[in-house]
Amino acid sequence: MTAARRQLHLAAHFPGVNSTTVWADPRSRSQIDFSSFEHLARTAERGLFDFFFLAEGLRLREHRGLIHDLDVVGRPESITVLNALAAVTDRLGLAATVNTTFNEPYELARRLASLDHLSGGRAAWNVVTSSDAFTGENFRRGGHLDRADRYTRAAEFVRTARGLWDSWTPDGTPRRFARHGRHFTVEGEFTVPRSPQGHPVVIQAGDSDEGREFAASTADVVFSRHIAPEAARAFYADVKARLARHGRARDELRIMPGASVVIGDTDAEAQEKAAEIRLQQVSPQNAILALELVWGRDLSSYDPDGPLPAVDPAPCPDPDSGPVRGRVRVADPLAVAAEWRALSEAKGLSIRQTVVETSGRQSFIGTPAGVAAALDTYVRTEAADGFVLVPHLTPGGLDDFVDRVVPLLQERGAFRTGYAGTTLRSHLGLAEPVWEG
């Protein structure tokens, strides 16, 4: 007997975060109007994707004291959007990014359970944390959570939410709930019955050692940033190996890196399109912004078409003290600056060209057949269980992929030809959680 062929999982990320979208393209539309969300969601469902994914921002990012107007400004709240999408889709999973640092378990568990019921068991929660005072200024508590506490609070938050979801028996009987922990004390009765899939699916995206451990102990899906083949396989092996010490099997967690795709009728055409997209994504203003995220200095006087700064990056223990607020600085700016300088000198690159080379590349570029083969190879060689696709156009950026690549994945036997179930857990091949009331 031969082993069953590994099946690829796909999700759709609504674009707009980190200057992904090429707004200058005439096909680009609003990132606020509901029609944009509906178009991408319907496309993803037509392509039999597992879920539709929304990012979150709790404060508008600032660049030298001003709102960074090349980023998304004015995006509606995620769970509200997903509740509306539940009415215009039938099978597609609906994933919201919601912060555990500036929310409370009872209120968020109730909102997610409501979405899970309204959608027939299709809700997912991307658990994120925050340790910056810049975001904290928008909330009543003010200040911020110490970085060392962000995952302990997140873990207790998820345990509390799951306890609330389990406080109703599977046959529909409510029971009193009480949990007393370091971060939360919650007592009373939960208002929403157990959902069609037991619990909403939990997604996690942290990459630090503590983030990986949190994912292995808690998550159903990991949204990974590792897409280069060797790095992706190393991350996959590391996180999967951590599952056993939490009493979990390897197939209880799906690892899905974020990925972008550019397709053309020929490889040369695809490469040409990809180069044009990269240049549009990394505008002169965005090139300086990217530079300042490494250097931690005001570099507005530098020419984007000129050489990299000769000065070294500034030490920046406080992420809010640089010219860019609301974005994460790189962990080792000196090492990144040295890498960029070596690349720039070797190829004779300007600031903008260096940023394009280091941060603007698409993950998969080629003909539909070539892209389908590459995606399949990643899954067969355990570099990923699937991908969260991040298109460069709002909202039609996945149209070509669904029309031209998905049928080829199906022909290869690597992707479903129809939904086998109605819940997100069934799409992901994850068992319903055991009731622990």
DRENDO-187882 format. One line per 8 residues: number of its first residue (from 1); for each residue x, y, z of C-alpha. Coordinates in Angstrom, 3 decimals. Each point is the difference from the previous one (the first is absolute). Layout:
NUM = X,Y,Z | ...
END
This chain:
1 = 0.000,0.000,0.000 | 1.192,3.532,-0.753 | -0.364,2.951,2.359 | -2.836,2.413,-0.729 | 1.048,2.997,-2.074 | 0.514,3.109,2.106 | -2.708,2.567,-0.694 | 0.756,3.695,-0.242
9 = -1.951,2.564,2.049 | -0.638,3.546,-1.242 | -1.169,3.214,1.659 | -0.551,3.507,-1.343 | 1.432,3.058,1.766 | -1.824,3.256,-0.730 | 2.850,2.268,-1.189 | 0.995,3.465,1.129
17 = 2.361,-0.553,2.926 | 3.649,1.132,-0.285 | -0.417,1.626,-3.419 | -0.847,-3.316,-1.657 | -2.708,1.438,-2.233 | 0.939,1.814,-3.194 | -2.507,2.831,0.335 | 1.130,1.646,-3.234
25 = -1.289,-2.932,-2.037 | -3.305,1.011,-1.676 | -1.502,-3.345,1.074 | 0.544,0.848,3.671 | -3.166,0.901,1.898 | -1.032,1.016,3.509 | 1.325,-1.795,3.086 | -3.028,1.297,1.980
33 = -3.049,-0.702,-2.197 | -1.669,-3.310,0.786 | -0.016,-0.894,-3.693 | 3.788,-0.421,0.135 | -0.159,-2.443,2.906 | -2.840,-1.859,-1.690 | 1.836,-0.313,-3.319 | 3.139,-1.527,1.534
41 = -2.001,-2.295,2.295 | -2.199,-1.280,-2.824 | 3.098,-0.581,-2.135 | 1.650,-1.957,2.803 | -3.105,-2.117,0.495 | -0.258,-0.627,-3.748 | 3.594,-1.232,0.263 | -0.948,-2.297,2.936
49 = 2.369,1.792,2.391 | -0.046,-0.939,3.678 | -0.437,3.522,1.355 | 0.008,3.771,-0.549 | 2.396,1.920,2.257 | -0.127,3.572,1.309 | 2.868,1.796,1.724 | -0.478,2.517,2.807
57 = 1.367,3.406,0.894 | -0.913,1.616,3.302 | 1.680,3.288,-0.798 | 0.937,1.809,-3.207 | 3.706,-0.176,-0.653 | 1.998,3.241,0.073 | 3.041,1.098,-1.951 | 1.923,2.953,1.465
65 = -3.060,1.095,1.979 | -2.497,-0.241,-2.879 | -2.428,-2.749,-1.023 | 1.795,-2.212,-2.526 | -2.387,0.474,-2.919 | 1.583,-2.720,-2.141 | -1.345,-2.595,2.432 | -3.606,-1.111,0.491
73 = -2.026,2.694,1.771 | -3.644,-0.520,0.951 | -0.398,-3.792,-0.140 | -3.266,-1.141,1.683 | 0.138,-2.233,3.100 | 0.657,-3.615,-1.002 | -2.715,-2.010,1.781 | -2.654,2.438,-1.235
81 = 1.164,-0.566,-3.583 | 0.059,-3.779,0.456 | -3.528,-0.089,1.398 | -1.133,1.731,-3.191 | 2.012,-2.420,-2.158 | -1.643,-2.947,1.763 | -3.233,1.022,-1.752 | 1.489,-0.044,-3.511
89 = 2.144,-3.158,0.268 | -0.931,-3.605,0.806 | 3.168,-1.979,0.768 | 2.966,2.393,0.212 | 1.640,0.318,3.419 | 0.075,3.518,1.479 | 3.109,0.999,1.982 | 0.415,3.195,2.019
97 = 3.199,1.271,1.583 | -0.814,1.153,3.530 | 2.464,1.228,2.629 | 0.157,-1.710,3.418 | 1.776,2.933,1.644 | -2.807,2.537,-0.431 | -3.128,-2.188,0.154 | -1.746,-2.079,2.679
105 = -0.717,-3.760,-0.226 | -3.732,-0.005,0.714 | -0.864,2.724,-2.490 | 2.217,-1.365,-2.788 | -1.025,-3.632,0.583 | -3.623,1.096,-0.358 | 0.637,1.867,-3.267 | 1.930,-2.912,-1.502
113 = -2.576,-2.573,1.122 | -2.722,2.156,-1.544 | 1.892,0.104,-3.316 | 0.473,-3.759,0.201 | -3.759,-0.530,0.394 | -1.003,2.530,-2.648 | 2.402,-1.569,-2.504 | -0.834,-3.638,0.809
121 = 3.377,-0.789,1.563 | 2.416,1.999,-2.177 | 1.606,2.432,2.473 | 3.712,0.319,0.747 | 1.996,2.251,2.316 | 3.552,1.110,-0.787 | 1.466,0.597,3.461 | 2.454,2.911,0.117
129 = 1.688,1.901,2.818 | 1.390,3.490,0.459 | 2.613,1.421,2.320 | 0.266,3.570,-1.262 | -1.156,3.086,1.852 | -0.847,1.685,-3.311 | -2.966,-2.328,-0.508 | -0.813,0.019,3.707
137 = -0.694,3.731,-0.081 | -3.266,-0.752,-1.822 | -1.384,-2.009,2.933 | -1.390,0.784,3.424 | 2.712,-1.902,1.851 | 2.614,2.076,-1.773 | 3.688,-0.830,-0.049 | 0.904,-3.463,-1.183
145 = 0.573,-3.583,1.028 | 3.572,-1.075,0.746 | 1.410,-2.027,-2.869 | 0.700,-2.901,2.365 | -3.701,-0.184,0.897 | -1.568,0.165,-3.444 | -0.030,-3.765,-0.646 | -0.930,-0.947,3.559
153 = -3.036,2.270,-0.300 | -0.771,-1.369,-3.481 | 0.191,-3.619,1.197 | -2.267,0.725,2.967 | -2.336,1.944,-2.288 | -0.390,-2.954,-2.392 | -0.459,-2.487,2.864 | -2.693,2.235,1.485
161 = -1.783,0.402,-3.349 | 0.044,-3.751,-0.596 | -1.357,-0.576,3.503 | -2.843,2.375,-0.767 | -0.753,-1.813,-3.275 | -0.024,-3.299,1.928 | -2.292,1.318,2.750 | -2.981,-1.111,-2.075
169 = -0.361,-3.774,-0.361 | -0.171,-1.500,-3.500 | -3.717,-0.660,0.528 | -0.649,3.718,0.641 | -0.009,0.354,3.779 | 1.664,3.125,1.484 | 2.206,-0.393,3.068 | 1.579,2.560,2.302
177 = 3.568,0.972,-0.794 | 2.763,1.150,2.348 | 3.675,0.557,-0.728 | 2.483,1.802,2.240 | 3.406,0.699,-1.522 | 2.835,2.488,0.034 | -1.498,2.197,-2.712 | -3.724,-0.796,0.092
185 = -2.696,-0.786,2.515 | -3.209,-0.993,-1.746 | -3.141,-1.376,1.654 | -3.559,-0.416,-1.191 | -1.841,-1.610,-2.899 | 0.920,0.191,-3.660 | -2.856,1.142,-2.252 | 0.808,-1.939,-3.202
193 = -0.418,-3.794,-0.435 | 2.795,-2.252,-1.247 | 0.520,0.672,-3.699 | -0.334,-2.356,-2.993 | 3.767,-0.653,-0.065 | 0.457,-0.087,3.788 | 2.394,2.954,0.186 | 1.043,2.594,-2.569
201 = 3.325,-0.936,-1.617 | 3.003,1.685,1.685 | 2.751,1.436,-2.229 | 3.348,1.329,1.251 | 2.793,1.868,-1.767 | 2.857,0.504,2.499 | 3.515,-1.018,-1.079 | 2.073,0.420,3.171
209 = 0.820,-3.059,2.080 | -2.830,0.853,2.388 | -2.308,0.611,-2.969 | 0.822,-3.404,-1.481 | -0.573,-1.684,3.348 | -3.315,1.818,0.380 | -1.024,-1.210,-3.469 | 0.960,-3.602,0.797
217 = -1.967,0.040,3.237 | -3.041,1.954,-1.143 | -0.505,0.660,-3.729 | -1.867,-1.905,-2.698 | 1.720,1.936,-2.816 | 3.303,1.907,-0.166 | 0.234,2.953,-2.379 | 3.737,-0.118,-0.703
225 = 2.262,2.594,-1.596 | 2.529,-2.620,-1.195 | -0.361,-0.577,-3.728 | 3.562,-0.628,-1.252 | 0.193,-3.810,-0.405 | 2.745,-0.779,2.535 | -1.330,2.449,2.604 | -3.553,-1.275,-0.522
233 = 1.030,-3.633,0.511 | 2.033,0.890,3.093 | -2.908,1.925,1.528 | -2.436,-2.793,-0.875 | 2.196,-2.673,1.590 | 0.635,2.088,3.123 | -3.628,0.830,0.760 | -1.286,-3.483,-0.834
241 = 2.658,-1.512,2.304 | -1.258,2.121,2.904 | -3.525,-1.456,-0.170 | 0.811,-3.297,1.735 | 0.963,1.607,3.285 | -3.459,1.569,0.110 | -1.690,-3.335,-0.636 | -0.873,0.834,-3.588
249 = 0.475,-1.891,-3.263 | 1.681,1.505,-3.086 | -3.267,0.165,-1.934 | -1.710,2.092,2.695 | 1.689,3.193,-1.273 | 0.087,1.496,-3.505 | 2.949,2.209,-0.978 | -0.864,2.517,-2.743
257 = 2.565,2.645,-0.977 | -1.083,3.238,-1.603 | 0.737,-0.020,-3.721 | -0.483,2.117,-3.103 | -0.376,-1.242,-3.561 | 0.618,1.561,-3.413 | -0.965,-2.023,-3.061 | 0.537,0.552,-3.712
265 = -0.372,-1.908,-3.259 | 3.779,-0.509,0.050 | 2.604,0.101,2.738 | 1.519,3.121,-1.558 | -3.350,1.787,-0.015 | -0.592,-0.946,3.646 | 3.445,1.288,1.007 | -0.626,3.277,-1.820
273 = -3.368,0.441,1.738 | 1.548,-0.813,3.379 | 2.750,2.579,-0.452 | -2.565,2.670,-0.885 | -2.114,-0.866,3.062 | 3.040,0.146,2.307 | 0.909,3.440,-1.302 | -3.552,1.265,0.591
281 = -0.145,-1.465,3.503 | 3.322,1.564,1.023 | -0.605,3.655,-0.848 | 2.701,2.572,0.818 | -1.891,0.875,3.217 | -0.329,-3.644,0.994 | 3.683,-0.578,-0.684 | 0.948,2.700,2.530
289 = -2.540,-1.394,2.473 | 1.550,-3.479,-0.310 | 3.445,1.510,0.487 | -1.096,1.808,3.158 | -1.422,-3.230,1.428 | 3.542,-1.399,-0.126 | 1.998,3.105,0.877 | -2.387,1.408,2.640
297 = 0.843,3.532,-1.161 | -1.675,2.770,-1.952 | 1.407,-0.532,-3.509 | -2.400,2.304,-1.849 | 2.910,1.993,-1.434 | 1.355,-3.046,-1.852 | -0.639,-0.528,-3.707 | -1.835,-3.323,-0.633
305 = 2.010,-0.303,-3.204 | 3.275,0.644,1.847 | 2.273,-2.242,2.090 | -0.752,-1.501,3.411 | 0.923,2.086,3.073 | 3.598,-0.260,1.150 | -1.083,0.440,3.623 | -0.889,-3.111,2.037
313 = -3.533,-0.661,1.254 | -0.928,1.627,3.290 | -0.554,-2.235,3.031 | -3.714,-0.076,0.656 | -1.149,-2.003,3.031 | -3.282,1.938,-0.028 | -1.945,-0.862,-3.193 | -1.909,3.306,0.247
321 = 3.025,2.292,0.095 | 0.900,-0.006,-3.705 | -1.518,1.992,-2.892 | -2.410,-2.843,-0.827 | -2.667,-0.891,2.578 | -2.327,-2.994,-0.138 | 2.368,-2.289,-1.908 | 2.493,-2.517,1.343
329 = 3.718,0.704,-0.426 | 2.250,-2.864,-1.043 | 1.478,-2.035,2.856 | 3.659,0.578,-0.961 | 0.303,3.286,-1.933 | 3.802,-0.085,-0.170 | -0.031,-3.422,-1.663 | -2.724,1.029,-2.457
337 = 1.836,3.225,-0.868 | 3.204,-1.964,-0.658 | -1.901,-2.426,-2.232 | -1.608,2.840,-1.940 | 3.316,1.802,-0.461 | 1.675,-3.137,-1.320 | -2.838,-0.551,-2.473 | -0.031,3.648,-1.055
345 = 3.749,0.081,-0.584 | 0.062,-3.320,-1.851 | -2.776,0.991,-2.408 | 0.353,3.778,-0.030 | -3.499,0.531,1.431 | -1.649,3.197,1.211 | -2.061,0.184,3.193 | -3.222,-0.748,-1.880
353 = 1.559,-2.799,-2.041 | 1.392,-1.566,3.172 | -3.390,0.071,1.692 | -1.573,-1.520,-3.119 | 2.609,-2.776,0.041 | -0.359,-0.780,3.707 | -3.692,0.452,0.728 | -2.051,0.228,-3.162
361 = 0.328,-3.440,-1.555 | -2.980,-2.182,-0.841 | -0.008,-3.560,1.302 | -1.027,-1.904,-3.142 | 0.547,1.364,-3.516 | -0.653,-1.886,-3.226 | -2.537,-1.627,-2.237 | -3.145,-1.487,1.583
369 = 1.481,-3.493,-0.390 | 3.309,1.043,1.541 | -1.671,1.700,2.961 | -2.274,-3.000,0.604 | 3.009,-2.325,-0.023 | 1.939,2.221,2.416 | -2.885,0.249,2.483 | -0.478,-3.767,-0.133
377 = 3.710,-0.599,0.578 | -0.001,2.137,3.148 | -2.755,-2.113,1.498 | 1.418,-3.360,-1.102 | 3.444,0.864,1.459 | -1.442,1.253,3.307 | 0.889,3.643,-0.432 | -3.668,0.894,0.600
385 = -3.490,-1.436,0.304 | -1.352,2.755,-2.225 | 0.141,3.736,-0.589 | -1.700,3.251,0.943 | 0.028,1.818,-3.332 | 0.538,3.775,0.150 | -0.943,1.618,-3.336 | 1.309,3.389,-1.126
393 = -3.382,1.215,-1.273 | -3.183,0.855,1.914 | -2.289,-1.830,-0.546 | 0.710,-1.927,-3.236 | 3.499,-1.202,0.767 | -0.959,-3.685,0.300 | -2.190,-0.227,-3.112 | 2.753,-1.327,-2.294
401 = 1.286,-2.414,2.643 | -3.427,-1.541,0.527 | -0.703,-0.187,-3.735 | 3.392,-1.252,-1.173 | 1.931,-1.636,2.877 | -2.679,-1.703,2.121 | -1.177,-2.281,-2.876 | 3.604,-1.151,-0.492
409 = 0.399,-0.758,3.706 | -3.186,-2.057,-0.238 | 1.306,-1.874,-3.048 | 3.118,-0.884,2.007 | -2.153,-1.406,2.781 | 1.480,2.584,2.374 | -3.160,1.997,0.721 | -3.659,-0.709,0.634
417 = -2.601,0.039,-2.756 | -2.791,0.806,2.442 | -0.513,0.745,3.678 | -0.375,-3.266,1.948 | -1.673,1.664,2.987 | -1.632,3.205,1.153 | 2.306,1.206,2.802 | 3.453,1.542,-0.125
425 = 1.377,-2.879,2.079 | -1.221,-2.432,-2.641 | 1.772,2.014,-2.740 | 3.247,-0.041,1.996 | -0.318,-3.697,0.875 | -0.072,0.799,3.732 | -2.124,-1.938,2.474 | -2.613,1.798,2.070
433 = 1.495,0.758,3.443 | -0.969,-2.392,2.773 | -2.494,1.609,2.368 | 1.692,0.723,3.322 | -2.929,1.310,2.020
END
